[in-house]
Amino acid sequence: MTYAWHFIFRNKRLGWGDGTLVVPGETLVWEHELDLCQSGLHASVRALDALTYAIGRPFICRVRMGGVIVRGVDKLVASERTCLWMLDAEPVLHEFACWCAESVVHLARDCDRPVLQAAIDAKRGWLRGDVSDSDLYAASAAASAAAWGAARDAARDRQNTQLEKMLKAAHRKQRHV
């Protein structure tokens, strides 16, 4: 038995053409061959890993995996999965995205930090209902431009360092010929 996380659609049904309704307290049973990533009842031990597979699925289930279990790197597949509880995780996921952004905003250029922080603040305002969709979009677009600029500058700095290193090495080699 292993406890794990599994995301489902807003209609509380499984994907991939299955359509089975997920009900807390009920156990789903897979009676066919298990194949990680292909067939069986999947979940992830870590919530962050489950998030990788959550696209379009805002409800998260805390599940207990049982029966035959095949483990992968970031997920597992089992012959039994019991939904212990479920939650509409969308607000939590938005807040988690803000937390992630705030944890790295200090890495941005000084001139970009206010723009990035403003986008995070706008997102939190949107979650409270204080910021319109269009205002959130504008803040997001400005932050995206700042983030891409910072990433481009950081990449160019690394590329320049590498190029200079290679040129100096070639020069040293040429002097010894």
C-alpha positions in Angstrom: 0.0 0.0 0.0 1.3 3.5 -1.0 -0.2 6.9 -0.5 -0.1 9.2 -3.6 -1.6 12.1 -5.5 -3.8 12.0 -8.6 -5.4 14.9 -10.6 -8.7 14.5 -12.3 -11.0 16.7 -14.4 -13.5 19.2 -13.0 -16.3 16.8 -13.8 -14.6 14.3 -11.4 -14.1 11.7 -14.1 -11.0 9.9 -15.3 -9.5 10.9 -18.6 -8.1 9.0 -21.7 -11.6 8.0 -22.8 -12.4 6.2 -19.6 -14.9 8.6 -18.1 -15.3 6.7 -14.8 -16.6 8.9 -12.0 -14.2 9.2 -9.0 -15.9 9.1 -5.7 -14.1 9.6 -2.3 -14.1 6.3 -0.4 -14.5 4.1 -3.5 -11.7 1.9 -4.8 -11.1 1.5 -8.6 -9.8 -1.9 -9.7 -7.7 -2.5 -12.9 -8.1 -6.1 -14.1 -5.8 -5.9 -17.1 -2.0 -5.9 -17.4 -0.2 -3.0 -15.8 2.1 -0.9 -18.0 3.6 2.2 -16.6 2.5 5.2 -18.7 0.1 3.1 -20.7 -2.4 1.1 -18.7 -3.5 0.8 -15.1 -4.3 3.2 -12.3 -1.6 5.9 -12.1 -0.6 8.4 -9.4 2.5 10.1 -8.0 4.0 9.8 -4.5 5.0 13.5 -4.6 2.3 16.1 -5.3 4.8 18.1 -7.4 5.3 15.1 -9.7 1.5 14.6 -10.0 1.3 18.3 -11.1 3.4 17.4 -14.1 0.5 15.3 -15.4 -2.3 17.6 -14.2 -2.8 19.7 -17.4 -6.5 20.5 -17.6 -7.2 18.6 -14.4 -7.8 21.0 -11.5 -9.1 18.5 -8.9 -6.6 16.6 -6.9 -7.2 13.3 -5.1 -5.3 11.9 -2.2 -5.2 8.2 -3.0 -4.1 4.9 -1.6 -2.5 2.6 -4.1 -2.8 -1.1 -3.6 -2.7 -4.5 -5.2 0.1 -4.9 -7.7 2.2 -1.7 -7.9 4.8 -0.9 -10.5 7.0 2.1 -9.6 8.6 4.6 -12.0 10.7 7.6 -11.4 7.9 10.2 -10.9 4.8 8.0 -10.9 3.5 4.6 -10.3 0.8 2.4 -11.6 -1.3 0.0 -9.6 -4.1 -2.5 -9.9 -6.1 -0.7 -7.1 -6.6 3.0 -6.3 -8.8 4.3 -3.5 -9.7 8.0 -3.5 -9.4 9.1 0.2 -10.5 12.7 -0.5 -10.5 15.3 -3.3 -10.1 19.0 -3.6 -10.6 21.7 -6.2 -6.9 22.6 -6.2 -7.1 25.5 -8.7 -6.8 28.3 -6.1 -4.0 26.5 -4.4 -2.2 26.0 -7.7 -2.4 29.7 -8.5 -1.1 30.6 -5.1 1.7 28.0 -5.5 2.7 29.6 -8.8 3.0 33.0 -7.0 5.1 31.4 -4.3 7.4 29.8 -6.9 7.8 33.1 -8.7 8.5 35.0 -5.5 11.2 32.5 -4.6 13.2 33.4 -7.7 12.3 37.0 -8.3 15.5 38.1 -6.6 17.5 36.4 -9.4 16.1 38.9 -12.0 17.8 42.1 -12.9 17.2 45.0 -10.5 15.3 46.9 -13.2 13.0 43.9 -13.8 12.1 43.0 -10.2 9.4 45.6 -9.7 7.6 44.4 -12.9 7.8 40.8 -11.9 6.6 41.6 -8.3 3.8 43.6 -9.8 2.7 40.6 -11.8 2.7 38.4 -8.7 0.7 41.0 -6.8 -1.7 41.2 -9.7 -2.2 37.5 -9.7 -3.0 37.5 -6.0 -5.3 40.4 -6.5 -7.0 38.4 -9.3 -7.4 35.5 -6.9 -9.2 37.8 -4.4 -11.4 39.2 -7.2 -9.7 42.7 -7.0 -8.0 42.6 -10.4 -9.7 42.1 -13.7 -8.7 39.5 -16.3 -7.5 42.2 -18.6 -5.3 43.8 -15.9 -3.9 40.5 -15.0 -3.1 39.8 -18.6 -1.3 43.1 -19.0 0.8 42.5 -15.8 1.5 39.0 -17.1 2.7 40.2 -20.5 5.0 42.8 -18.9 6.4 40.2 -16.5 6.9 37.7 -19.4 8.8 40.3 -21.4 11.0 41.1 -18.3 11.6 37.4 -17.6 12.5 36.6 -21.2 14.9 39.6 -21.2 16.6 38.4 -18.0 16.8 34.9 -19.3 18.2 36.1 -22.6 20.8 38.2 -20.8 21.8 35.4 -18.5 22.2 33.0 -21.5 24.2 35.6 -23.4 26.5 36.1 -20.3 27.1 32.3 -20.1 27.7 32.1 -23.9 30.1 35.0 -23.7 32.0 33.4 -20.9 32.3 30.1 -22.8 33.3 31.8 -26.0 36.1 33.8 -24.3 37.3 30.7 -22.5 37.5 28.8 -25.8 39.3 31.7 -27.6 41.9 32.0 -24.8 42.5 28.3 -24.8 43.0 28.4 -28.6 45.4 31.3 -28.2 47.4 29.4 -25.5 47.5 26.4 -27.8 48.7 28.5 -30.8 51.5 30.1 -28.7 52.8 26.6 -27.9 53.0 25.5 -31.6 
